Amino acid sequence: MKTFLHVKAKRAFFLCLFAFLPLFGLEKEFVIYDAILEERTAQKIEEMGKELFLKSGIKVILVAKEKGGEDIKTFQHTFAQTQNTPFVLLTLFLAEQKVDIYHSQGLEKAFDKEAILSPLPWRGTIIPLLTTKKKEVGVSPALLNGYADIVDQIAASEKIILESSIGSSNKTTMNVAKILIYGFVAILVLLAFYRRMKKRHV
C-alpha cells in the first residue's frame, strides 16, 4: 500500500512540475530566456558563448525576458554578484523596452558597447532590428546579431578565431534589415515631397 501511494505521489509531483514548467524561463550556461527567444537561436548563442569561454576565459551571457519585473540596471548589478570570471551580460526586457550591456572590469576595450547599442541602422546591431516593423525581423535575429557582434569583437581583441562565428551570415542579415529600413524611410520622404509639390500646384 505504501509503495502504491509513493508511486502516486511521484506521479503527482512530476505532473505538477511539467504543468508549471512553461511559467519559468529556460536556462543554459550562456543564455537565460523565455518564449520570446527561439530555441534554435538559443542553441546557436550557447555554441558561440561556449567556444569563446573555452578559448578566452571570458563569458558572454544573454538574458532575454518578456518581462523583467525590475529595473534593468538593478538586475544587472545583482546578476554580476553571481559571476567570478570576466563576463559580459547582454540583457533584454521586452515589455519594458529595455536592452543593455553590462561587463566586468577590464573589458572596456574588448568591444564597442556604444556602437552595438546604437539605434542608427548603419551602426547598431540590436536596436535597429528590434524596432523594425517587418515581420521577418524580430527578437531572435536582433539578439543573435547583437550577441554575435559582442563575441566576434572580443575574439578579435583576444586574437582568437571562433569556428562557431556566424560572420558573413550575420552581415547579410544586417544588410537586408538596413535595406528594408532605408527603403521604408525613403518611401516616407518621397511621399512627403510628393504631397508638398501637389499642394503647391493646386
One Martini backbone bead per residue (centre of mass of N, CA, C, O) as a GRO file, in nm:
protein
  202
    1MET     BB    1   0.059   0.063  -0.021
    2LYS     BB    2   0.301   0.255   0.010
    3THR     BB    3   0.408   0.217  -0.278
    4PHE     BB    4   0.158   0.322  -0.423
    5LEU     BB    5   0.162   0.608  -0.293
    6HIS     BB    6   0.446   0.682  -0.387
    7VAL     BB    7   0.385   0.669  -0.694
    8LYS     BB    8   0.157   0.881  -0.691
    9ALA     BB    9   0.329   1.113  -0.579
   10LYS     BB   10   0.535   1.123  -0.813
   11ARG     BB   11   0.330   1.178  -1.036
   12ALA     BB   12   0.221   1.443  -0.919
   13PHE     BB   13   0.488   1.596  -0.922
   14PHE     BB   14   0.547   1.579  -1.234
   15LEU     BB   15   0.283   1.710  -1.324
   16CYS     BB   16   0.338   1.982  -1.186
   17LEU     BB   17   0.606   2.044  -1.319
   18PHE     BB   18   0.498   2.043  -1.621
   19ALA     BB   19   0.271   2.255  -1.576
   20PHE     BB   20   0.488   2.494  -1.468
   21LEU     BB   21   0.731   2.519  -1.669
   22PRO     BB   22   0.632   2.757  -1.867
   23LEU     BB   23   0.665   2.985  -1.633
   24PHE     BB   24   0.961   2.936  -1.682
   25GLY     BB   25   1.267   2.979  -1.759
   26LEU     BB   26   1.532   2.917  -1.962
   27GLU     BB   27   1.856   2.736  -1.908
   28LYS     BB   28   2.182   2.796  -1.971
   29GLU     BB   29   2.505   2.894  -1.955
   30PHE     BB   30   2.465   3.159  -2.184
   31VAL     BB   31   2.134   3.136  -2.161
   32ILE     BB   32   1.841   3.328  -2.067
   33TYR     BB   33   1.494   3.232  -2.128
   34ASP     BB   34   1.200   3.260  -2.322
   35ALA     BB   35   0.953   3.276  -2.567
   36ILE     BB   36   1.108   3.513  -2.734
   37LEU     BB   37   1.313   3.278  -2.787
   38GLU     BB   38   1.449   3.075  -2.996
   39GLU     BB   39   1.591   2.769  -2.971
   40ARG     BB   40   1.799   2.786  -3.206
   41THR     BB   41   1.921   3.050  -3.105
   42ALA     BB   42   2.010   2.952  -2.826
   43GLN     BB   43   2.203   2.733  -2.935
   44LYS     BB   44   2.395   2.923  -3.089
   45ILE     BB   45   2.474   3.098  -2.851
   46GLU     BB   46   2.589   2.869  -2.681
   47GLU     BB   47   2.812   2.792  -2.881
   48MET     BB   48   2.964   3.063  -2.885
   49GLY     BB   49   3.006   3.099  -2.578
   50LYS     BB   50   3.168   2.838  -2.527
   51GLU     BB   51   3.407   2.890  -2.718
   52LEU     BB   52   3.504   3.156  -2.598
   53PHE     BB   53   3.553   3.051  -2.308
   54LEU     BB   54   3.763   2.826  -2.380
   55LYS     BB   55   3.968   3.045  -2.531
   56SER     BB   56   3.944   3.309  -2.299
   57GLY     BB   57   3.752   3.315  -2.022
   58ILE     BB   58   3.498   3.459  -2.146
   59LYS     BB   59   3.177   3.566  -2.065
   60VAL     BB   60   2.868   3.548  -2.257
   61ILE     BB   61   2.550   3.673  -2.154
   62LEU     BB   62   2.203   3.597  -2.201
   63VAL     BB   63   1.902   3.795  -2.127
   64ALA     BB   64   1.562   3.692  -2.220
   65LYS     BB   65   1.262   3.884  -2.157
   66GLU     BB   66   0.942   3.980  -2.149
   67LYS     BB   67   0.972   4.028  -1.824
   68GLY     BB   68   1.159   4.164  -1.569
   69GLY     BB   69   1.035   4.315  -1.287
   70GLU     BB   70   1.283   4.523  -1.311
   71ASP     BB   71   1.549   4.697  -1.303
   72ILE     BB   72   1.808   4.653  -1.519
   73LYS     BB   73   2.044   4.755  -1.341
   74THR     BB   74   1.978   4.591  -1.090
   75PHE     BB   75   1.995   4.316  -1.223
   76GLN     BB   76   2.291   4.332  -1.319
   77HIS     BB   77   2.424   4.373  -1.038
   78THR     BB   78   2.316   4.113  -0.916
   79PHE     BB   79   2.430   3.916  -1.130
   80ALA     BB   80   2.734   3.989  -1.090
   81GLN     BB   81   2.759   3.842  -0.805
   82THR     BB   82   2.760   3.541  -0.957
   83GLN     BB   83   3.040   3.621  -1.077
   84ASN     BB   84   3.407   3.496  -1.128
   85THR     BB   85   3.436   3.601  -1.423
   86PRO     BB   86   3.483   3.730  -1.704
   87PHE     BB   87   3.208   3.947  -1.826
   88VAL     BB   88   2.907   3.957  -2.032
   89LEU     BB   89   2.584   4.137  -2.030
   90LEU     BB   90   2.291   4.066  -2.212
   91THR     BB   91   1.984   4.263  -2.192
   92LEU     BB   92   1.623   4.180  -2.225
   93PHE     BB   93   1.321   4.382  -2.181
   94LEU     BB   94   1.051   4.395  -2.367
   95ALA     BB   95   0.813   4.541  -2.218
   96GLU     BB   96   1.021   4.779  -2.124
   97GLN     BB   97   1.223   4.851  -2.351
   98LYS     BB   98   1.506   4.698  -2.260
   99VAL     BB   99   1.860   4.743  -2.340
  100ASP     BB  100   2.176   4.594  -2.226
  101ILE     BB  101   2.531   4.636  -2.125
  102TYR     BB  102   2.740   4.438  -1.915
  103HIS     BB  103   3.067   4.461  -1.746
  104SER     BB  104   3.355   4.377  -1.644
  105GLN     BB  105   3.647   4.458  -1.545
  106GLY     BB  106   3.861   4.506  -1.843
  107LEU     BB  107   3.635   4.520  -2.108
  108GLU     BB  108   3.619   4.806  -2.246
  109LYS     BB  109   3.815   4.724  -2.519
  110ALA     BB  110   3.678   4.452  -2.640
  111PHE     BB  111   3.424   4.642  -2.703
  112ASP     BB  112   3.145   4.828  -2.864
  113LYS     BB  113   2.879   4.932  -2.699
  114GLU     BB  114   2.772   5.186  -2.845
  115ALA     BB  115   2.743   5.055  -3.127
  116ILE     BB  116   2.558   4.811  -3.060
  117LEU     BB  117   2.332   5.023  -2.917
  118SER     BB  118   2.265   5.163  -3.163
  119PRO     BB  119   1.991   5.309  -3.351
  120LEU     BB  120   2.160   5.303  -3.597
  121PRO     BB  121   2.153   5.110  -3.880
  122TRP     BB  122   2.479   5.152  -3.955
  123ARG     BB  123   2.565   5.046  -3.642
  124GLY     BB  124   2.363   4.881  -3.510
  125THR     BB  125   2.268   4.523  -3.397
  126ILE     BB  126   1.972   4.557  -3.241
  127ILE     BB  127   1.762   4.798  -3.244
  128PRO     BB  128   1.692   4.810  -3.551
  129LEU     BB  129   1.555   4.520  -3.536
  130LEU     BB  130   1.348   4.573  -3.302
  131THR     BB  131   1.201   4.835  -3.457
  132THR     BB  132   1.105   4.689  -3.682
  133LYS     BB  133   0.804   4.597  -3.878
  134LYS     BB  134   0.914   4.345  -3.979
  135LYS     BB  135   0.834   4.009  -3.949
  136GLU     BB  136   1.124   3.876  -4.023
  137VAL     BB  137   1.198   4.072  -3.788
  138GLY     BB  138   1.331   4.020  -3.450
  139VAL     BB  139   1.443   3.911  -3.158
  140SER     BB  140   1.631   3.680  -3.247
  141PRO     BB  141   1.802   3.831  -3.464
  142ALA     BB  142   1.891   4.064  -3.279
  143LEU     BB  143   2.037   3.891  -3.057
  144LEU     BB  144   2.225   3.735  -3.242
  145ASN     BB  145   2.372   3.981  -3.355
  146GLY     BB  146   2.465   4.106  -3.088
  147TYR     BB  147   2.616   3.862  -2.974
  148ALA     BB  148   2.806   3.816  -3.216
  149ASP     BB  149   2.942   4.092  -3.198
  150ILE     BB  150   3.067   4.060  -2.922
  151VAL     BB  151   3.223   3.795  -2.969
  152ASP     BB  152   3.391   3.891  -3.216
  153GLN     BB  153   3.533   4.129  -3.076
  154ILE     BB  154   3.670   3.968  -2.853
  155ALA     BB  155   3.822   3.773  -3.033
  156ALA     BB  156   3.989   3.993  -3.175
  157SER     BB  157   4.122   4.106  -2.911
  158GLU     BB  158   4.241   3.796  -2.852
  159LYS     BB  159   4.330   3.651  -3.114
  160ILE     BB  160   4.079   3.469  -3.210
  161ILE     BB  161   3.908   3.185  -3.350
  162LEU     BB  162   3.570   3.123  -3.450
  163GLU     BB  163   3.384   2.858  -3.570
  164SER     BB  164   3.082   2.969  -3.470
  165SER     BB  165   3.073   3.200  -3.638
  166ILE     BB  166   2.845   3.394  -3.848
  167GLY     BB  167   2.950   3.638  -3.991
  168SER     BB  168   2.826   3.669  -4.301
  169SER     BB  169   2.529   3.612  -4.211
  170ASN     BB  170   2.513   3.853  -4.026
  171LYS     BB  171   2.560   4.072  -4.246
  172THR     BB  172   2.323   3.995  -4.426
  173THR     BB  173   2.097   4.053  -4.225
  174MET     BB  174   2.171   4.351  -4.182
  175ASN     BB  175   2.149   4.443  -4.478
  176VAL     BB  176   1.852   4.375  -4.514
  177ALA     BB  177   1.747   4.553  -4.286
  178LYS     BB  178   1.861   4.820  -4.394
  179ILE     BB  179   1.708   4.821  -4.661
  180LEU     BB  180   1.425   4.823  -4.536
  181ILE     BB  181   1.458   5.082  -4.372
  182TYR     BB  182   1.551   5.276  -4.596
  183GLY     BB  183   1.309   5.225  -4.782
  184PHE     BB  184   1.092   5.332  -4.589
  185VAL     BB  185   1.209   5.619  -4.555
  186ALA     BB  186   1.210   5.694  -4.857
  187ILE     BB  187   0.904   5.673  -4.899
  188LEU     BB  188   0.824   5.893  -4.695
  189VAL     BB  189   0.980   6.124  -4.830
  190LEU     BB  190   0.843   6.107  -5.110
  191LEU     BB  191   0.552   6.152  -5.010
  192ALA     BB  192   0.601   6.431  -4.883
  193PHE     BB  193   0.703   6.565  -5.142
  194TYR     BB  194   0.452   6.510  -5.318
  195ARG     BB  195   0.245   6.666  -5.140
  196ARG     BB  196   0.378   6.943  -5.161
  197MET     BB  197   0.369   6.968  -5.472
  198LYS     BB  198   0.062   6.936  -5.497
  199LYS     BB  199  -0.018   7.191  -5.331
  200ARG     BB  200   0.128   7.404  -5.516
  201HIS     BB  201  -0.064   7.317  -5.780
  202VAL     BB  202  -0.356   7.398  -5.655
   0.00000   0.00000   0.00000
